[in-house]
Amino acid sequence: MLNKKEQRLRRARQTRARIAIQGAARLSVFRSNLHIYASIISGDGSKVLATASTAEKDVRAEFANGGNAAAASAVGKRIAEKAKAVGIEKVAFDRAGFAYHGRVKALAEAAREAGLQF
């Protein structure tokens, strides 16, 4: 019997295999109870090109609670800005086995609105 984390990682593996075949840069999301993290990883998976999270000092100053949808959408906006600064327009969305709902959805929609394509 797999525990909750192992089940999520099993789901994530399938998505990551598909994204690796495409060779696209991926926007990977991780959420904990307190924070949400987003990273843009190169197509070959060797380099992290940009990161944003609610654990960053200026985001923490803005939001008292990093574990809500408002904070997640702020992180989505930040990651899109950082991606554009590095010269990335298109990414594949890797939700890491998390359901596309709530904070993960808020981050994705904010990144799309800020001009990131996926």
PyMOL commands that set and color helices and strands:
alter all, ss='L'
color gray80, all
select helices_A, chain A and resi 4-22+57-62+69-86+103-113
alter helices_A, ss='H'
color red, helices_A
select strands_A, chain A and resi 26-31+36-41+48-53+92-94
alter strands_A, ss='S'
color yellow, strands_A
deselect
rebuild
show_as cartoon
